Amino acid sequence: MKEKLAMGGEFLLTDAVNYHVFSPEDFSSEQRQIAETTEEFMRKEVLPDLDRIESQDFDLVLEKMRACADLGLFLVDIPEDFGGLELDKATSMLLAEKMAPAGSFSITYCGQTGIGSLPLVYYGTIPQKEQYLGKLTSGEWIGAYCLTEPDCGSDPLSARATAVLTEDGRHYILNGVKQFITNAAFADLFTVFAKIDGKLFSSFLVERSFEGVSVGPEEQKMGLKGSSTAQVLLQDVRVPVENLLGEAGKGHKIAFNVLNIGRLKLAATTTGVAKSAFAEASAYAGERKQFGRPIGDFGAIREKLADLAAATFASESVVYRVAGLLDDRIASLDRSAADYLDQYQKAIEEYAGECAIAKVFCSEVLAHVVDEVLQIHGGYGYIRDYPAERYYRDERINRIFEGTNEINRILIPTLLLRRAESGRLDLRGKVEEAKARAGAEKVQEVGGKPFDLEFSVLANLKQLFLVILGEVSKAGEAQELMLALADMAIGIFALESTVMRARKVYQAASDEKKDLLEAVVKVTTFERAGRFYLAAIRCGAYALKEDSLKPLQQEIARLSAYPAGGLLEAKQLLAETSTKSGKYIF
């Protein structure tokens, strides 16, 4: 663990060169064994029955879920005191990644082990945990999370569901409708959010057997057809006061902190799907022939494969960097302290911005991957006999799950500005330093350590981000500006995660692996610098008048430039290696 823990958002203000990041190369033998066990289970027990799962054979789904429980796959995030394994977040993300290729089933699984269980784990009383956790971890019961309502999705605090205390003080009477509830058809325990007396946003543990609880018909979805999604209806449901989860009026803490982990777990899931979909495309490109040659020999296909390989590497780097940040901070806590769980939640909340970045970036990488995977398959990609068609349909919801990508984008700069206002981050000082350096010749170090040029580009992008932030800060917090600022921050984090990981593993790598690392860094830097340029230009154009915009645009062009010599050769190497292996090559 680093001596000094990184603060949330600090990556935008500090030099990346000397920082350590956790990456897949750091997995322990125990973590690798868990990954192998999960992959084997998926390959033998779930994927062969995927058609039946997709047809909503929920009895089979429950059978497979209980098989997961028998393997201990529900125990990763559960405290040891309640029979769990209480493993780190990196392991939890790895397991989610390995479950991901099963599509609908992985959503059912993540609904159980994530938002279906974690509110109870983090905020439940000891009696509540004793009553319910064992049932959830054994697979006897399935959990579901009821936050969204028909009229409130992105704004959960505007919920209309109500809870009224009975005159004898022994029950709350819950009324309301919850929308798009994962696992609704077969869930036994619902974490329900409602306002006490229409004012205090709170959370309750509601059993399916409570009178007045009912579930609507299955939604007919575009994708993830094998998962259950339905309304949960509450009509005068009597919930014992002992089933209030956490404190009255503090439901927002439960909702948002659980969503932070949910966002990171979704990022891990989308990364797992990206790897699986990429494997389909690279294998197909090596086998499918046109004009007497495998289509993987053609530059138009090679470029797609190279871009997808690089994007997936970046996605993977982001997920495990954030998991490592969480694990480092959690590991620094005193487990024997009376307020350990409170401190645990604060540790998660510290990286709310990074979790949002991971969710947005990785879900959009997957969107790009599945689109190109279908394109590589041509007409066959549009046919249900080929996995590309399912990957394409299933992907779309990920940019809506766990808060839309627009809401998450707005959250990223909002958190940064709030922390600056509170004095936790010296944002104003860093902006002034960046302004003072504006116009100075940028330094591009070459010929030293691996990836010095790319680290220099990163430093330039960070300086540019701060300069632009200073220029546009007087324009207010229009959503259009916040979205553009978020795109710049996301690009910096993704590029930095990629380059830091590559440098860390470079020295011990084989010559062949070094060539691949150099290629993936070059492709990623070219892509991210280009996207950063567009976001920066957009941000400046939104906020500034023509007379002050022109010099800023010149500075943007100068500082976001990346001399990507050898880019074609780098892409050809990634593509050729991918088609030969028929899988994700990292």
Beta strands, then each sheet from edge to edge (+ up, - down):
strand 1: 143-146
strand 2: 162-165
strand 3: 171-182
strand 4: 189-196
strand 5: 200-207
strand 6: 213-215
strand 7: 229-240
strand 8: 244-245
strand 9: 289-290
strand 10: 293-294
sheet 1: 1+ 4+ 2+ 3- 7+ 6-
sheet 2: 1+ 4+ 5- 8+
sheet 3: 9+ 10-
end
